[in-house]
């Protein structure tokens, strides 16, 4: 693979990352992610693994997307 075939590492000035965070019990977070998938919002595999939240007994998942700035 030559350098010209590598993807550009330059940030796109017309896009910026935005993150979505779902926090709750394991069951509620998983159910919400599946509901969002059924609505066409995001593939289940696009979300992070379950992560511990700061509140005891709560977990979270994060999804980051690149969206247009205008």
PDB file of N, CA, C and O in Angstrom:
ATOM      1  N   UNK A   1       0.847  -1.174   0.000  1.00  0.00           N
ATOM      2  CA  UNK A   1       0.000   0.000   0.000  1.00  0.00           C
ATOM      3  C   UNK A   1       0.893   1.237   0.000  1.00  0.00           C
ATOM      4  O   UNK A   1       1.785   1.362   0.839  1.00  0.00           O
ATOM      5  N   UNK A   2       0.655   2.145  -0.932  1.00  0.00           N
ATOM      6  CA  UNK A   2       1.458   3.358  -0.964  1.00  0.00           C
ATOM      7  C   UNK A   2       0.755   4.487  -0.208  1.00  0.00           C
ATOM      8  O   UNK A   2      -0.422   4.380   0.135  1.00  0.00           O
ATOM      9  N   UNK A   3       1.495   5.566   0.045  1.00  0.00           N
ATOM     10  CA  UNK A   3       0.957   6.671   0.830  1.00  0.00           C
ATOM     11  C   UNK A   3      -0.289   7.283   0.207  1.00  0.00           C
ATOM     12  O   UNK A   3      -1.191   7.706   0.930  1.00  0.00           O
ATOM     13  N   UNK A   4      -0.359   7.340  -1.114  1.00  0.00           N
ATOM     14  CA  UNK A   4      -1.503   7.977  -1.758  1.00  0.00           C
ATOM     15  C   UNK A   4      -2.799   7.191  -1.563  1.00  0.00           C
ATOM     16  O   UNK A   4      -3.881   7.757  -1.722  1.00  0.00           O
ATOM     17  N   UNK A   5      -2.718   5.913  -1.225  1.00  0.00           N
ATOM     18  CA  UNK A   5      -3.935   5.128  -1.032  1.00  0.00           C
ATOM     19  C   UNK A   5      -4.395   5.104   0.427  1.00  0.00           C
ATOM     20  O   UNK A   5      -5.431   4.512   0.732  1.00  0.00           O
ATOM     21  N   UNK A   6      -3.645   5.736   1.331  1.00  0.00           N
ATOM     22  CA  UNK A   6      -4.037   5.785   2.729  1.00  0.00           C
ATOM     23  C   UNK A   6      -5.098   6.856   2.929  1.00  0.00           C
ATOM     24  O   UNK A   6      -5.061   7.891   2.263  1.00  0.00           O
ATOM     25  N   UNK A   7      -6.058   6.622   3.849  1.00  0.00           N
ATOM     26  CA  UNK A   7      -7.056   7.657   4.102  1.00  0.00           C
ATOM     27  C   UNK A   7      -6.412   8.891   4.724  1.00  0.00           C
ATOM     28  O   UNK A   7      -5.422   8.790   5.449  1.00  0.00           O
ATOM     29  N   UNK A   8      -6.979  10.039   4.436  1.00  0.00           N
ATOM     30  CA  UNK A   8      -6.458  11.293   4.968  1.00  0.00           C
ATOM     31  C   UNK A   8      -6.660  11.348   6.475  1.00  0.00           C
ATOM     32  O   UNK A   8      -7.724  10.983   6.974  1.00  0.00           O
ATOM     33  N   UNK A   9      -5.655  11.798   7.192  1.00  0.00           N
ATOM     34  CA  UNK A   9      -5.755  11.941   8.640  1.00  0.00           C
ATOM     35  C   UNK A   9      -6.107  13.386   9.014  1.00  0.00           C
ATOM     36  O   UNK A   9      -6.154  13.731  10.195  1.00  0.00           O
ATOM     37  N   UNK A  10      -6.351  14.220   8.011  1.00  0.00           N
ATOM     38  CA  UNK A  10      -6.719  15.607   8.256  1.00  0.00           C
ATOM     39  C   UNK A  10      -8.163  15.666   8.763  1.00  0.00           C
ATOM     40  O   UNK A  10      -9.033  14.980   8.226  1.00  0.00           O
ATOM     41  N   UNK A  11      -8.425  16.479   9.793  1.00  0.00           N
ATOM     42  CA  UNK A  11      -9.809  16.617  10.234  1.00  0.00           C
ATOM     43  C   UNK A  11     -10.631  17.334   9.157  1.00  0.00           C
ATOM     44  O   UNK A  11     -10.117  18.207   8.458  1.00  0.00           O
ATOM     45  N   UNK A  12     -11.871  16.972   9.034  1.00  0.00           N
ATOM     46  CA  UNK A  12     -12.767  17.594   8.070  1.00  0.00           C
ATOM     47  C   UNK A  12     -13.397  18.818   8.731  1.00  0.00           C
ATOM     48  O   UNK A  12     -14.134  18.667   9.705  1.00  0.00           O
ATOM     49  N   UNK A  13     -13.128  20.028   8.227  1.00  0.00           N
ATOM     50  CA  UNK A  13     -13.662  21.228   8.872  1.00  0.00           C
ATOM     51  C   UNK A  13     -15.184  21.336   8.777  1.00  0.00           C
ATOM     52  O   UNK A  13     -15.786  22.140   9.488  1.00  0.00           O
ATOM     53  N   UNK A  14     -15.813  20.544   7.914  1.00  0.00           N
ATOM     54  CA  UNK A  14     -17.264  20.585   7.750  1.00  0.00           C
ATOM     55  C   UNK A  14     -17.991  19.549   8.609  1.00  0.00           C
ATOM     56  O   UNK A  14     -19.213  19.419   8.536  1.00  0.00           O
ATOM     57  N   UNK A  15     -17.224  18.810   9.427  1.00  0.00           N
ATOM     58  CA  UNK A  15     -17.823  17.786  10.286  1.00  0.00           C
ATOM     59  C   UNK A  15     -17.186  17.857  11.669  1.00  0.00           C
ATOM     60  O   UNK A  15     -16.048  18.302  11.817  1.00  0.00           O
ATOM     61  N   UNK A  16     -17.920  17.423  12.662  1.00  0.00           N
ATOM     62  CA  UNK A  16     -17.358  17.328  14.009  1.00  0.00           C
ATOM     63  C   UNK A  16     -17.986  16.149  14.738  1.00  0.00           C
ATOM     64  O   UNK A  16     -19.114  15.759  14.439  1.00  0.00           O
ATOM     65  N   UNK A  17     -17.261  15.586  15.687  1.00  0.00           N
ATOM     66  CA  UNK A  17     -17.805  14.451  16.421  1.00  0.00           C
ATOM     67  C   UNK A  17     -18.852  14.885  17.435  1.00  0.00           C
ATOM     68  O   UNK A  17     -18.738  15.946  18.050  1.00  0.00           O
ATOM     69  N   UNK A  18     -19.860  14.062  17.597  1.00  0.00           N
ATOM     70  CA  UNK A  18     -20.861  14.248  18.643  1.00  0.00           C
ATOM     71  C   UNK A  18     -21.077  12.877  19.276  1.00  0.00           C
ATOM     72  O   UNK A  18     -21.137  11.863  18.581  1.00  0.00           O
ATOM     73  N   UNK A  19     -21.192  12.860  20.596  1.00  0.00           N
ATOM     74  CA  UNK A  19     -21.344  11.587  21.310  1.00  0.00           C
ATOM     75  C   UNK A  19     -22.713  11.489  21.957  1.00  0.00           C
ATOM     76  O   UNK A  19     -23.255  12.471  22.463  1.00  0.00           O
ATOM     77  N   UNK A  20     -23.261  10.278  21.928  1.00  0.00           N
ATOM     78  CA  UNK A  20     -24.532   9.968  22.551  1.00  0.00           C
ATOM     79  C   UNK A  20     -24.241   9.012  23.699  1.00  0.00           C
ATOM     80  O   UNK A  20     -23.475   8.061  23.542  1.00  0.00           O
ATOM     81  N   UNK A  21     -24.841   9.258  24.829  1.00  0.00           N
ATOM     82  CA  UNK A  21     -24.568   8.482  26.040  1.00  0.00           C
ATOM     83  C   UNK A  21     -25.886   7.965  26.603  1.00  0.00           C
ATOM     84  O   UNK A  21     -26.830   8.732  26.796  1.00  0.00           O
ATOM     85  N   UNK A  22     -25.946   6.664  26.866  1.00  0.00           N
ATOM     86  CA  UNK A  22     -27.116   6.049  27.491  1.00  0.00           C
ATOM     87  C   UNK A  22     -26.652   5.484  28.819  1.00  0.00           C
ATOM     88  O   UNK A  22     -25.736   4.664  28.868  1.00  0.00           O
ATOM     89  N   UNK A  23     -27.292   5.926  29.902  1.00  0.00           N
ATOM     90  CA  UNK A  23     -26.918   5.493  31.254  1.00  0.00           C
ATOM     91  C   UNK A  23     -28.144   4.935  31.950  1.00  0.00           C
ATOM     92  O   UNK A  23     -29.227   5.515  31.870  1.00  0.00           O
ATOM     93  N   UNK A  24     -27.980   3.820  32.629  1.00  0.00           N
ATOM     94  CA  UNK A  24     -29.072   3.222  33.396  1.00  0.00           C
ATOM     95  C   UNK A  24     -28.676   1.836  33.859  1.00  0.00           C
ATOM     96  O   UNK A  24     -27.494   1.493  33.905  1.00  0.00           O
ATOM     97  N   UNK A  25     -29.677   1.046  34.203  1.00  0.00           N
ATOM     98  CA  UNK A  25     -29.394  -0.343  34.578  1.00  0.00           C
ATOM     99  C   UNK A  25     -28.950  -1.082  33.323  1.00  0.00           C
ATOM    100  O   UNK A  25     -29.213  -0.628  32.209  1.00  0.00           O
ATOM    101  N   UNK A  26     -28.288  -2.203  33.493  1.00  0.00           N
ATOM    102  CA  UNK A  26     -27.836  -3.008  32.354  1.00  0.00           C
ATOM    103  C   UNK A  26     -29.003  -3.334  31.429  1.00  0.00           C
ATOM    104  O   UNK A  26     -28.882  -3.200  30.211  1.00  0.00           O
ATOM    105  N   UNK A  27     -30.124  -3.756  31.990  1.00  0.00           N
ATOM    106  CA  UNK A  27     -31.288  -4.137  31.198  1.00  0.00           C
ATOM    107  C   UNK A  27     -31.854  -2.944  30.424  1.00  0.00           C
ATOM    108  O   UNK A  27     -32.177  -3.072  29.243  1.00  0.00           O
ATOM    109  N   UNK A  28     -31.976  -1.796  31.071  1.00  0.00           N
ATOM    110  CA  UNK A  28     -32.543  -0.620  30.417  1.00  0.00           C
ATOM    111  C   UNK A  28     -31.632  -0.076  29.313  1.00  0.00           C
ATOM    112  O   UNK A  28     -32.111   0.315  28.249  1.00  0.00           O
ATOM    113  N   UNK A  29     -30.335  -0.053  29.562  1.00  0.00           N
ATOM    114  CA  UNK A  29     -29.394   0.415  28.542  1.00  0.00           C
ATOM    115  C   UNK A  29     -29.437  -0.502  27.325  1.00  0.00           C
ATOM    116  O   UNK A  29     -29.499  -0.029  26.191  1.00  0.00           O
ATOM    117  N   UNK A  30     -29.405  -1.806  27.558  1.00  0.00           N
ATOM    118  CA  UNK A  30     -29.447  -2.769  26.457  1.00  0.00           C
ATOM    119  C   UNK A  30     -30.754  -2.653  25.680  1.00  0.00           C
ATOM    120  O   UNK A  30     -30.746  -2.671  24.449  1.00  0.00           O
ATOM    121  N   UNK A  31     -31.858  -2.536  26.376  1.00  0.00           N
ATOM    122  CA  UNK A  31     -33.167  -2.397  25.744  1.00  0.00           C
ATOM    123  C   UNK A  31     -33.246  -1.106  24.914  1.00  0.00           C
ATOM    124  O   UNK A  31     -33.782  -1.108  23.806  1.00  0.00           O
ATOM    125  N   UNK A  32     -32.716  -0.025  25.450  1.00  0.00           N
ATOM    126  CA  UNK A  32     -32.729   1.255  24.737  1.00  0.00           C
ATOM    127  C   UNK A  32     -31.898   1.190  23.464  1.00  0.00           C
ATOM    128  O   UNK A  32     -32.319   1.696  22.424  1.00  0.00           O
ATOM    129  N   UNK A  33     -30.718   0.570  23.536  1.00  0.00           N
ATOM    130  CA  UNK A  33     -29.859   0.422  22.352  1.00  0.00           C
ATOM    131  C   UNK A  33     -30.579  -0.402  21.287  1.00  0.00           C
ATOM    132  O   UNK A  33     -30.500  -0.071  20.104  1.00  0.00           O
ATOM    133  N   UNK A  34     -31.278  -1.468  21.679  1.00  0.00           N
ATOM    134  CA  UNK A  34     -32.025  -2.293  20.724  1.00  0.00           C
ATOM    135  C   UNK A  34     -33.201  -1.515  20.119  1.00  0.00           C
ATOM    136  O   UNK A  34     -33.489  -1.661  18.931  1.00  0.00           O
ATOM    137  N   UNK A  35     -33.877  -0.697  20.921  1.00  0.00           N
ATOM    138  CA  UNK A  35     -34.968   0.128  20.409  1.00  0.00           C
ATOM    139  C   UNK A  35     -34.440   1.138  19.392  1.00  0.00           C
ATOM    140  O   UNK A  35     -35.047   1.332  18.339  1.00  0.00           O
ATOM    141  N   UNK A  36     -33.316   1.781  19.700  1.00  0.00           N
ATOM    142  CA  UNK A  36     -32.715   2.736  18.769  1.00  0.00           C
ATOM    143  C   UNK A  36     -32.294   2.048  17.476  1.00  0.00           C
ATOM    144  O   UNK A  36     -32.402   2.634  16.399  1.00  0.00           O
ATOM    145  N   UNK A  37     -31.815   0.812  17.572  1.00  0.00           N
ATOM    146  CA  UNK A  37     -31.456   0.041  16.385  1.00  0.00           C
ATOM    147  C   UNK A  37     -32.693  -0.211  15.518  1.00  0.00           C
ATOM    148  O   UNK A  37     -32.646  -0.036  14.301  1.00  0.00           O
ATOM    149  N   UNK A  38     -33.793  -0.619  16.143  1.00  0.00           N
ATOM    150  CA  UNK A  38     -35.036  -0.892  15.412  1.00  0.00           C
ATOM    151  C   UNK A  38     -35.564   0.367  14.722  1.00  0.00           C
ATOM    152  O   UNK A  38     -36.229   0.277  13.690  1.00  0.00           O
ATOM    153  N   UNK A  39     -35.268   1.546  15.295  1.00  0.00           N
ATOM    154  CA  UNK A  39     -35.693   2.817  14.711  1.00  0.00           C
ATOM    155  C   UNK A  39     -34.741   3.283  13.604  1.00  0.00           C
ATOM    156  O   UNK A  39     -34.992   4.292  12.945  1.00  0.00           O
ATOM    157  N   UNK A  40     -33.646   2.537  13.407  1.00  0.00           N
ATOM    158  CA  UNK A  40     -32.679   2.883  12.367  1.00  0.00           C
ATOM    159  C   UNK A  40     -31.645   3.914  12.798  1.00  0.00           C
ATOM    160  O   UNK A  40     -30.953   4.488  11.957  1.00  0.00           O
ATOM    161  N   UNK A  41     -31.536   4.154  14.102  1.00  0.00           N
ATOM    162  CA  UNK A  41     -30.604   5.169  14.600  1.00  0.00           C
ATOM    163  C   UNK A  41     -29.152   4.733  14.489  1.00  0.00           C
ATOM    164  O   UNK A  41     -28.311   5.511  14.038  1.00  0.00           O
ATOM    165  N   UNK A  42     -28.841   3.510  14.888  1.00  0.00           N
ATOM    166  CA  UNK A  42     -27.456   3.027  14.855  1.00  0.00           C
ATOM    167  C   UNK A  42     -27.436   1.510  14.978  1.00  0.00           C
ATOM    168  O   UNK A  42     -28.310   0.904  15.599  1.00  0.00           O
ATOM    169  N   UNK A  43     -26.423   0.919  14.374  1.00  0.00           N
ATOM    170  CA  UNK A  43     -26.189  -0.520  14.541  1.00  0.00           C
ATOM    171  C   UNK A  43     -25.784  -0.775  15.992  1.00  0.00           C
ATOM    172  O   UNK A  43     -25.126   0.060  16.612  1.00  0.00           O
ATOM    173  N   UNK A  44     -26.168  -1.900  16.517  1.00  0.00           N
ATOM    174  CA  UNK A  44     -25.823  -2.245  17.899  1.00  0.00           C
ATOM    175  C   UNK A  44     -24.305  -2.300  18.068  1.00  0.00           C
ATOM    176  O   UNK A  44     -23.777  -1.904  19.108  1.00  0.00           O
ATOM    177  N   UNK A  45     -23.611  -2.787  17.053  1.00  0.00           N
ATOM    178  CA  UNK A  45     -22.150  -2.922  17.129  1.00  0.00           C
ATOM    179  C   UNK A  45     -21.416  -1.587  17.126  1.00  0.00           C
ATOM    180  O   UNK A  45     -20.224  -1.549  17.432  1.00  0.00           O
ATOM    181  N   UNK A  46     -22.095  -0.485  16.788  1.00  0.00           N
ATOM    182  CA  UNK A  46     -21.455   0.831  16.782  1.00  0.00           C
ATOM    183  C   UNK A  46     -21.277   1.401  18.189  1.00  0.00           C
ATOM    184  O   UNK A  46     -20.458   2.295  18.400  1.00  0.00           O
ATOM    185  N   UNK A  47     -22.034   0.891  19.137  1.00  0.00           N
ATOM    186  CA  UNK A  47     -21.957   1.371  20.513  1.00  0.00           C
ATOM    187  C   UNK A  47     -20.758   0.751  21.226  1.00  0.00           C
ATOM    188  O   UNK A  47     -20.305  -0.338  20.872  1.00  0.00           O
ATOM    189  N   UNK A  48     -20.259   1.453  22.225  1.00  0.00           N
ATOM    190  CA  UNK A  48     -19.157   0.924  23.039  1.00  0.00           C
ATOM    191  C   UNK A  48     -19.644  -0.299  23.806  1.00  0.00           C
ATOM    192  O   UNK A  48     -20.846  -0.543  23.904  1.00  0.00           O
ATOM    193  N   UNK A  49     -18.696  -1.070  24.349  1.00  0.00           N
ATOM    194  CA  UNK A  49     -19.100  -2.131  25.288  1.00  0.00           C
ATOM    195  C   UNK A  49     -19.743  -1.478  26.519  1.00  0.00           C
ATOM    196  O   UNK A  49     -19.596  -0.275  26.736  1.00  0.00           O
ATOM    197  N   UNK A  50     -20.447  -2.269  27.312  1.00  0.00           N
ATOM    198  CA  UNK A  50     -20.991  -1.729  28.564  1.00  0.00           C
ATOM    199  C   UNK A  50     -19.841  -1.242  29.435  1.00  0.00           C
ATOM    200  O   UNK A  50     -18.847  -1.943  29.625  1.00  0.00           O
ATOM    201  N   UNK A  51     -19.989  -0.048  29.952  1.00  0.00           N
ATOM    202  CA  UNK A  51     -18.988   0.557  30.826  1.00  0.00           C
ATOM    203  C   UNK A  51     -19.633   0.875  32.165  1.00  0.00           C
ATOM    204  O   UNK A  51     -20.829   1.160  32.226  1.00  0.00           O
ATOM    205  N   UNK A  52     -18.859   0.828  33.229  1.00  0.00           N
ATOM    206  CA  UNK A  52     -19.377   1.192  34.545  1.00  0.00           C
ATOM    207  C   UNK A  52     -19.622   2.699  34.580  1.00  0.00           C
ATOM    208  O   UNK A  52     -18.776   3.479  34.143  1.00  0.00           O
ATOM    209  N   UNK A  53     -20.772   3.103  35.095  1.00  0.00           N
ATOM    210  CA  UNK A  53     -21.078   4.529  35.275  1.00  0.00           C
ATOM    211  C   UNK A  53     -20.644   4.945  36.677  1.00  0.00           C
ATOM    212  O   UNK A  53     -20.318   4.100  37.510  1.00  0.00           O
ATOM    213  N   UNK A  54     -20.641   6.244  36.929  1.00  0.00           N
ATOM    214  CA  UNK A  54     -20.180   6.722  38.235  1.00  0.00           C
ATOM    215  C   UNK A  54     -21.147   6.372  39.359  1.00  0.00           C
ATOM    216  O   UNK A  54     -20.740   6.275  40.517  1.00  0.00           O
ATOM    217  N   UNK A  55     -22.415   6.184  39.033  1.00  0.00           N
ATOM    218  CA  UNK A  55     -23.401   5.825  40.047  1.00  0.00           C
ATOM    219  C   UNK A  55     -23.413   4.306  40.238  1.00  0.00           C
ATOM    220  O   UNK A  55     -23.493   3.570  39.254  1.00  0.00           O
ATOM    221  N   UNK A  56     -23.334   3.828  41.469  1.00  0.00           N
ATOM    222  CA  UNK A  56     -23.329   2.381  41.711  1.00  0.00           C
ATOM    223  C   UNK A  56     -24.545   1.696  41.086  1.00  0.00           C
ATOM    224  O   UNK A  56     -25.666   2.197  41.180  1.00  0.00           O
ATOM    225  N   UNK A  57     -24.315   0.560  40.456  1.00  0.00           N
ATOM    226  CA  UNK A  57     -25.388  -0.206  39.845  1.00  0.00           C
ATOM    227  C   UNK A  57     -25.792   0.268  38.460  1.00  0.00           C
ATOM    228  O   UNK A  57     -26.668  -0.328  37.833  1.00  0.00           O
ATOM    229  N   UNK A  58     -25.171   1.324  37.977  1.00  0.00           N
ATOM    230  CA  UNK A  58     -25.498   1.855  36.653  1.00  0.00           C
ATOM    231  C   UNK A  58     -24.373   1.549  35.672  1.00  0.00           C
ATOM    232  O   UNK A  58     -23.201   1.482  36.044  1.00  0.00           O
ATOM    233  N   UNK A  59     -24.754   1.365  34.418  1.00  0.00           N
ATOM    234  CA  UNK A  59     -23.791   1.158  33.334  1.00  0.00           C
ATOM    235  C   UNK A  59     -24.095   2.167  32.236  1.00  0.00           C
ATOM    236  O   UNK A  59     -25.111   2.861  32.277  1.00  0.00           O
ATOM    237  N   UNK A  60     -23.196   2.239  31.250  1.00  0.00           N
ATOM    238  CA  UNK A  60     -23.425   3.159  30.141  1.00  0.00           C
ATOM    239  C   UNK A  60     -22.833   2.602  28.862  1.00  0.00           C
ATOM    240  O   UNK A  60     -21.963   1.731  28.882  1.00  0.00           O
ATOM    241  N   UNK A  61     -23.323   3.121  27.753  1.00  0.00           N
ATOM    242  CA  UNK A  61     -22.776   2.853  26.432  1.00  0.00           C
ATOM    243  C   UNK A  61     -22.666   4.193  25.726  1.00  0.00           C
ATOM    244  O   UNK A  61     -23.488   5.087  25.931  1.00  0.00           O
ATOM    245  N   UNK A  62     -21.639   4.323  24.890  1.00  0.00           N
ATOM    246  CA  UNK A  62     -21.375   5.574  24.183  1.00  0.00           C
ATOM    247  C   UNK A  62     -21.322   5.297  22.688  1.00  0.00           C
ATOM    248  O   UNK A  62     -20.782   4.284  22.245  1.00  0.00           O
ATOM    249  N   UNK A  63     -21.892   6.217  21.924  1.00  0.00           N
ATOM    250  CA  UNK A  63     -21.816   6.173  20.465  1.00  0.00           C
ATOM    251  C   UNK A  63     -21.314   7.528  20.007  1.00  0.00           C
ATOM    252  O   UNK A  63     -21.878   8.556  20.380  1.00  0.00           O
ATOM    253  N   UNK A  64     -20.254   7.544  19.198  1.00  0.00           N
ATOM    254  CA  UNK A  64     -19.736   8.799  18.656  1.00  0.00           C
ATOM    255  C   UNK A  64     -19.893   8.768  17.151  1.00  0.00           C
ATOM    256  O   UNK A  64     -19.529   7.799  16.485  1.00  0.00           O
ATOM    257  N   UNK A  65     -20.441   9.848  16.633  1.00  0.00           N
ATOM    258  CA  UNK A  65     -20.663   9.996  15.197  1.00  0.00           C
ATOM    259  C   UNK A  65     -20.024  11.297  14.727  1.00  0.00           C
ATOM    260  O   UNK A  65     -19.825  12.225  15.510  1.00  0.00           O
ATOM    261  N   UNK A  66     -19.708  11.347  13.447  1.00  0.00           N
ATOM    262  CA  UNK A  66     -19.229  12.564  12.819  1.00  0.00           C
ATOM    263  C   UNK A  66     -20.416  13.194  12.092  1.00  0.00           C
ATOM    264  O   UNK A  66     -21.020  12.559  11.228  1.00  0.00           O
ATOM    265  N   UNK A  67     -20.752  14.432  12.435  1.00  0.00           N
ATOM    266  CA  UNK A  67     -21.926  15.081  11.852  1.00  0.00           C
ATOM    267  C   UNK A  67     -21.527  16.393  11.176  1.00  0.00           C
ATOM    268  O   UNK A  67     -20.512  16.993  11.529  1.00  0.00           O
ATOM    269  N   UNK A  68     -22.317  16.830  10.216  1.00  0.00           N
ATOM    270  CA  UNK A  68     -22.030  18.120   9.570  1.00  0.00           C
ATOM    271  C   UNK A  68     -22.115  19.268  10.575  1.00  0.00           C
ATOM    272  O   UNK A  68     -22.942  19.241  11.487  1.00  0.00           O
ATOM    273  N   UNK A  69     -21.265  20.266  10.405  1.00  0.00           N
ATOM    274  CA  UNK A  69     -21.259  21.399  11.317  1.00  0.00           C
ATOM    275  C   UNK A  69     -22.285  22.455  10.950  1.00  0.00           C
ATOM    276  O   UNK A  69     -22.579  23.340  11.754  1.00  0.00           O
ATOM    277  N   UNK A  70     -22.827  22.376   9.762  1.00  0.00           N
ATOM    278  CA  UNK A  70     -23.825  23.384   9.376  1.00  0.00           C
ATOM    279  C   UNK A  70     -25.124  22.756   8.969  1.00  0.00           C
ATOM    280  O   UNK A  70     -26.068  23.464   8.616  1.00  0.00           O
TER     281      UNK A  70
END
